[in-house]
């Protein structure tokens, strides 16, 4: 039996359109203001739902959901709530129905408060283990956020407060059809103005976290890896953090508290360990002060080799540290307190 439930109300609103085809589809649209547009299209089985609330004027929300699976607990949900003027939100969710058990639950949430914000979400093609969740929350004006998830079990969250912030996340976008992927987790939290954060993850069970407070900070995290972690915390202005990790069991941590700091980590490994999830490469950068630069590069053949570990601590102004470690069983700890200090480390072992 087909069941369709639609509820919408509008005041001086225009351009509402929706289409539903399959049991248990539900769409609720509430608009208050002028020149608003909401477009919802749902196709699939069991509990597709879309809720859009827009107030003031010139808001645009588009939701497209496709789920044709008949498995248990198939919930496809999109929630968009916009308050302000000229906000734009786009959500697309899909899975093809030819899936194994536990295939349910695609979910996406967008909440925007302010002016001229734009949020874009895309999830799918999903997969046999189910559950992909993406959430965007923007408060302020002129913020942009984009999320892209493919395969299953991924979780992404973006929270921005302030103006002119840019956050982008992409997971599993470069995976071939027969490659192992999914179960990645990405999180971006930005407070301030003119900050930028980008996360790109391909592979399995990777985690990327970026927290930035202040103005004009930049964070770029790229992982093509298996069970790896990238973490960036920046507080201050004009800081730049870059993390690039490939292979297995790479762990990178960057913490910058000050202004105009630069921190870059590049880590690569080949073979996984025969058992367990102990890191093959471990890198940590902590910087306090102004105009400090830190660079770390670690490469290992992997396997059951002893890990590479690199640590940099800099507190002061205009300090420079560079660590390069190749092979396994390398350890380096650089600590510089003061001004205009320089440290270079280059180690090779285990090859």
C-alpha positions as CSV (number, residue, x, y, z in Angstrom):
1,X,0.0,0.0,0.0
2,X,1.3,3.4,-1.0
3,X,1.4,6.0,1.7
4,X,2.2,9.7,1.0
5,X,2.0,12.5,3.5
6,X,2.7,16.1,2.5
7,X,2.4,19.2,4.7
8,X,3.4,22.7,3.7
9,X,2.5,26.2,4.5
10,X,3.7,29.4,3.0
11,X,3.4,33.2,3.3
12,X,4.3,35.2,0.2
13,X,6.4,32.3,-1.0
14,X,6.8,30.9,-4.4
15,X,8.3,28.0,-6.2
16,X,7.5,24.9,-4.1
17,X,7.7,21.6,-5.9
18,X,7.9,18.0,-4.8
19,X,7.4,14.5,-6.2
20,X,7.1,11.3,-4.2
21,X,6.9,7.7,-5.5
22,X,6.9,4.8,-3.1
23,X,5.5,3.8,0.3
24,X,6.2,5.9,3.4
25,X,7.5,9.0,1.7
26,X,7.0,12.2,3.7
27,X,7.7,15.8,2.9
28,X,7.1,18.8,5.1
29,X,7.8,22.3,3.8
30,X,7.3,25.5,5.8
31,X,8.2,28.9,4.2
32,X,7.6,32.4,5.5
33,X,8.8,35.4,3.5
34,X,9.3,36.3,-0.1
35,X,10.6,34.7,-3.3
36,X,11.6,31.4,-1.7
37,X,12.0,28.1,-3.5
38,X,11.9,24.6,-2.2
39,X,12.2,21.5,-4.4
40,X,11.9,18.0,-3.0
41,X,11.9,14.7,-5.0
42,X,11.8,11.3,-3.3
43,X,11.8,7.9,-4.9
44,X,12.3,4.6,-3.0
45,X,11.0,2.3,-0.4
46,X,10.3,2.8,3.3
47,X,10.6,6.0,5.3
48,X,12.1,8.5,2.9
49,X,11.5,11.9,4.6
50,X,12.4,15.5,3.9
51,X,11.8,18.5,6.2
52,X,12.5,22.1,4.9
53,X,11.9,25.2,7.0
54,X,12.8,28.6,5.5
55,X,12.1,32.1,6.8
56,X,12.7,35.6,5.4
57,X,13.2,35.8,1.7
58,X,15.2,34.5,-1.3
59,X,16.1,31.2,0.3
60,X,16.6,28.1,-2.0
61,X,16.6,24.5,-0.9
62,X,16.8,21.4,-3.2
63,X,16.6,17.8,-1.9
64,X,16.8,14.7,-4.1
65,X,16.6,11.3,-2.4
66,X,16.6,7.9,-4.0
67,X,16.3,4.6,-2.1
68,X,14.8,1.5,-3.6
69,X,15.9,-1.0,-1.1
70,X,13.5,-3.3,0.8
71,X,15.8,-4.1,3.7
72,X,15.1,-3.4,7.4
73,X,15.5,0.1,8.9
74,X,15.9,1.8,5.5
75,X,15.7,5.4,6.6
76,X,16.6,8.2,4.2
77,X,16.2,11.6,5.9
78,X,17.1,15.1,4.9
79,X,16.6,18.2,7.2
80,X,17.1,21.8,6.0
81,X,16.5,24.8,8.2
82,X,17.4,28.3,6.9
83,X,16.9,31.6,8.6
84,X,18.0,34.8,6.9
85,X,18.2,35.9,3.3
86,X,19.7,34.5,0.1
87,X,20.7,31.2,1.6
88,X,21.1,28.2,-0.6
89,X,21.2,24.5,0.3
90,X,21.4,21.4,-1.9
91,X,21.2,17.8,-0.7
92,X,21.4,14.6,-2.8
93,X,21.2,11.1,-1.4
94,X,21.0,7.7,-3.1
95,X,21.5,4.0,-2.9
96,X,20.6,1.6,-5.6
97,X,18.7,-1.1,-3.7
98,X,20.8,-4.0,-4.9
99,X,22.5,-4.2,-1.5
100,X,23.1,-6.7,1.2
101,X,21.6,-6.6,4.7
102,X,22.0,-3.6,7.0
103,X,21.8,-1.2,4.1
104,X,19.6,1.5,5.7
105,X,19.9,5.0,6.9
106,X,21.3,7.8,4.7
107,X,20.9,11.1,6.7
108,X,21.9,14.7,5.9
109,X,21.2,17.8,8.0
110,X,21.8,21.5,7.0
111,X,21.1,24.4,9.4
112,X,22.0,27.9,8.3
113,X,21.5,31.2,10.1
114,X,22.6,34.5,8.5
115,X,22.9,35.8,5.0
116,X,24.3,34.4,1.7
117,X,25.4,31.0,3.1
118,X,25.6,28.0,0.8
119,X,25.8,24.4,1.8
120,X,26.0,21.4,-0.5
121,X,25.7,17.7,0.5
122,X,26.0,14.6,-1.5
123,X,25.9,11.0,-0.3
124,X,26.0,7.7,-2.1
125,X,26.1,5.3,-3.7
126,X,26.0,4.0,-0.1
127,X,26.6,0.3,0.4
128,X,25.9,-3.0,2.2
129,X,26.8,-1.9,5.7
130,X,24.5,1.1,5.7
131,X,24.7,4.5,7.6
132,X,26.2,7.6,6.0
133,X,25.7,10.8,7.9
134,X,26.6,14.4,6.9
135,X,25.8,17.5,8.9
136,X,26.4,21.2,8.1
137,X,25.7,24.0,10.6
138,X,26.6,27.6,9.6
139,X,26.0,30.7,11.6
140,X,27.0,34.0,10.1
141,X,27.2,35.3,6.6
142,X,28.9,34.4,3.3
143,X,30.0,30.9,4.5
144,X,30.4,28.0,2.2
145,X,30.5,24.3,3.0
146,X,30.5,21.2,0.8
147,X,30.3,17.5,1.7
148,X,30.7,14.5,-0.6
149,X,30.5,10.9,0.7
150,X,30.6,7.7,-1.4
151,X,30.2,4.1,-0.2
152,X,29.0,3.3,3.3
153,X,29.5,4.1,7.0
154,X,31.1,7.5,6.5
155,X,30.4,10.4,8.9
156,X,31.1,14.1,8.1
157,X,30.3,17.2,10.1
158,X,31.0,20.9,9.4
159,X,30.3,23.7,11.9
160,X,31.1,27.3,11.1
161,X,30.5,30.4,13.0
162,X,31.5,33.8,11.6
163,X,31.8,35.2,8.1
164,X,33.5,34.2,4.8
165,X,34.5,30.8,6.0
166,X,35.1,27.9,3.6
167,X,34.9,24.2,4.5
168,X,35.0,21.3,2.1
169,X,35.0,17.5,2.8
170,X,35.2,14.6,0.3
171,X,35.4,10.9,1.2
172,X,35.9,7.9,-1.1
173,X,35.6,10.0,-4.2
174,X,38.6,8.4,-5.9
175,X,37.9,4.8,-5.0
176,X,37.5,2.3,-7.8
177,X,34.5,0.0,-7.7
178,X,36.4,-3.0,-6.4
179,X,38.6,-1.2,-4.0
180,X,38.3,-1.2,-0.2
181,X,36.8,2.0,1.1
182,X,34.4,3.7,3.5
183,X,34.0,4.0,7.3
184,X,35.8,7.4,7.2
185,X,35.1,10.2,9.6
186,X,35.7,13.8,9.0
187,X,35.0,16.9,11.2
188,X,35.6,20.6,10.6
189,X,34.9,23.3,13.2
190,X,35.7,26.9,12.4
191,X,35.1,30.0,14.5
192,X,36.1,33.4,13.1
193,X,36.3,35.0,9.7
194,X,37.9,34.0,6.4
195,X,39.1,30.5,7.5
196,X,39.5,27.7,5.1
197,X,39.5,23.9,5.7
198,X,39.7,21.1,3.2
199,X,39.5,17.3,3.9
200,X,39.9,14.6,1.3
201,X,39.8,11.0,2.4
202,X,40.0,7.8,0.4
203,X,40.4,4.4,2.0
204,X,39.2,2.7,5.1
205,X,38.5,3.9,8.6
206,X,40.4,7.1,8.4
207,X,39.7,10.1,10.7
208,X,40.4,13.8,9.9
209,X,39.7,16.6,12.4
210,X,40.2,20.3,11.9
211,X,39.5,22.9,14.5
212,X,40.3,26.6,13.7
213,X,39.5,29.7,15.7
214,X,40.6,33.2,14.6
215,X,41.0,34.7,11.2
216,X,42.6,33.7,7.9
217,X,43.6,30.3,9.0
218,X,44.0,27.4,6.5
219,X,44.0,23.7,6.9
220,X,44.4,21.0,4.2
221,X,44.2,17.3,5.1
222,X,44.6,14.5,2.5
223,X,44.5,10.8,3.3
224,X,44.6,8.0,0.9
225,X,45.1,5.4,3.6
226,X,43.9,2.6,5.9
227,X,43.2,3.3,9.6
228,X,45.0,6.7,9.7
229,X,44.4,9.9,11.7
230,X,45.0,13.5,10.8
231,X,44.3,16.2,13.4
232,X,44.7,20.0,13.2
233,X,44.1,22.6,15.9
234,X,44.8,26.2,15.2
235,X,44.1,29.3,17.3
236,X,45.2,32.7,16.1
237,X,45.5,34.3,12.8
238,X,47.1,33.5,9.4
239,X,48.2,30.0,10.3
240,X,48.7,27.3,7.7
241,X,48.5,23.5,8.3
242,X,49.0,20.8,5.7
243,X,48.8,17.0,6.2
244,X,49.3,14.4,3.5
245,X,49.2,10.7,4.5
246,X,49.3,7.6,2.3
247,X,49.4,3.9,3.2
248,X,48.5,2.4,6.5
249,X,48.6,3.4,10.2
250,X,49.8,7.0,9.8
251,X,49.0,9.4,12.7
252,X,49.6,13.1,12.4
253,X,48.9,15.9,14.9
254,X,49.3,19.7,14.4
255,X,48.7,22.2,17.1
256,X,49.4,25.9,16.4
257,X,48.6,28.7,18.9
258,X,49.8,32.1,17.6
259,X,50.0,33.9,14.4
260,X,51.5,33.2,10.9
261,X,52.6,29.7,11.8
262,X,53.3,27.1,9.1
263,X,53.2,23.3,9.8
264,X,53.4,20.5,7.2
265,X,53.4,16.8,7.6
266,X,53.9,14.2,4.9
267,X,53.8,10.5,5.9
268,X,53.7,7.3,3.8
269,X,53.8,3.6,4.5
270,X,53.5,0.4,2.5
271,X,52.6,-2.9,4.2
272,X,50.1,-3.1,7.1
273,X,51.1,-4.7,10.3
274,X,50.3,-8.4,10.6
275,X,48.0,-7.7,13.5
276,X,46.9,-4.7,15.5
277,X,46.6,-1.0,14.8
278,X,49.8,0.5,16.3
279,X,51.1,3.4,14.2
280,X,53.8,3.0,11.6
281,X,54.4,6.7,11.4
282,X,53.7,9.1,14.2
283,X,54.2,12.9,13.9
284,X,53.4,15.8,16.2
285,X,53.9,19.5,15.8
286,X,53.2,22.0,18.6
287,X,54.0,25.7,17.9
288,X,53.4,28.8,20.0
289,X,54.3,32.3,19.1
290,X,54.6,34.0,15.7
291,X,56.2,33.2,12.3
292,X,57.3,29.6,13.2
293,X,57.8,27.0,10.5
294,X,57.8,23.2,11.1
295,X,58.1,20.4,8.5
296,X,58.0,16.6,9.0
297,X,58.5,13.9,6.4
298,X,58.4,10.2,7.3
299,X,58.5,7.1,5.1
300,X,58.4,3.4,6.1
301,X,58.1,0.1,4.3
302,X,55.6,-0.9,6.9
303,X,54.8,-4.3,8.1
304,X,55.9,-5.2,11.6
305,X,58.8,-2.7,11.6
306,X,59.3,-0.4,14.6
307,X,57.5,2.9,14.1
308,X,59.0,6.2,13.0
309,X,58.2,9.0,15.5
310,X,58.9,12.7,15.0
311,X,58.1,15.5,17.5
312,X,58.6,19.3,17.1
313,X,57.9,21.9,19.8
314,X,58.6,25.5,19.0
315,X,57.9,28.5,21.3
316,X,58.9,32.0,20.3
317,X,59.4,33.8,16.9
318,X,60.8,33.0,13.5
319,X,61.9,29.5,14.4
320,X,62.5,26.7,11.8
321,X,62.5,23.0,12.2
322,X,62.7,20.2,9.6
323,X,62.6,16.5,10.2
324,X,63.1,13.8,7.6
325,X,63.0,10.1,8.6
326,X,63.2,7.1,6.3
327,X,62.8,3.4,7.1
328,X,61.8,2.3,10.6
329,X,62.9,2.7,14.2
330,X,63.6,6.4,13.7
331,X,63.0,8.8,16.6
332,X,63.5,12.6,16.6
333,X,62.5,15.2,19.2
334,X,63.2,18.8,18.5
335,X,62.4,21.5,21.1
336,X,63.2,25.1,20.5
337,X,62.3,27.9,22.8
338,X,63.4,31.4,21.8
339,X,63.8,33.3,18.6
340,X,65.4,32.8,15.2
341,X,66.4,29.1,16.0
342,X,67.0,26.4,13.3
343,X,67.0,22.6,13.5
344,X,67.4,20.1,10.7
345,X,67.2,16.3,11.2
346,X,67.7,13.7,8.5
347,X,67.7,10.0,9.5
348,X,67.6,6.7,7.6
349,X,67.3,3.3,9.2
350,X,65.9,-0.2,8.6
351,X,66.3,-0.3,4.8
